[in-house]
Amino acid sequence: MCCTSSPRYNRIKADPQAEWVPRVNIFAGKAASAYYMAKHIIHLINDVAAVINNDPQIGDKLKVVFIPNYSVSLAQLIIPAADLSEQISLAGTEASGTSNMKFALNGALTIGTLDGANVEMQEHVGEENIFIFGNTAEEVEELRRSGYKPREYYEQDEELHQALTQIGTGVFSPAEPGRYRDLLDSLINFGDHYQVLADYRSYVDCQDRVDELYQNPEEWAYKAMLNIANMGYFSSDRTIQEYAKYIWHIDPVRL
């Protein structure tokens, strides 16, 4: 999401009088004690937030927030407040999670890749009621086999080039301009293992579709209600019933 907060910031700066859909990008999470890159990214989120949130030209058009020490108690506040749920793991890398279902059950629409439980969610809510972007798992593997060259994406996409260059040259860390140079290198020069740059343009274009729909409150609410209604398939009752029938091979007993 840092790769969309920064381009959105640049777009607003270039045309501050345009009718922008206001956004608050909320991040929350924890990094394992030895996970350097995760801590580095959290540091970057806070640096980006400090610049964007204090730019008077931006005002309330865009805010970036990092909520530390993420927990179940915080999730109980964040999830019901969300309009849009970001489920953006690289296709083929996540077995399955349940946070996307929690968001949908609370009325949030989902923007995500065809990965994990997003695949099943799309089947049940309908592809017109979810925002899907990025390569499929098969396309991800084909890109790896054919020789993924992230630098080409960086050099060919002007908006991406500007955003990453800002991060790598200290626009968001003026006291230490080279602070995120290693992060930039990991994306451009050292393989971009999670193919962030390959999915970037599809992701940003999908966010534009989110903005367009959000300006139609009735249509947004309609899709949100369809998401809520169709989450019934993911109930624990149905799941346990199928486990009992197909995995445990046991019959229910009426008590």
ABEGO torsion letter per residue (X at the ends): XAAAAAAAAAAAAABAABBBBBBBBBBBEBBBAABAAAAAAAAAAAAAAAAAAABAAAEAABBBBBBBGBBAAAAAAAAAABABBBBABBBGABABBAAAAAAAAAGBBBBBBBBEAAAAAAAAAEAAABBBBEBBAAAAAAAAAAGBBAAAAAAABAAAAAAAAAAAAGAABAABAAAAAAAAAAAAAAGGAAGAAAAAAAAAAAAAAAAAAAABAAAAAAAAAAAAAAAAAABAAAAAAAAAAAAAGBBBBBX
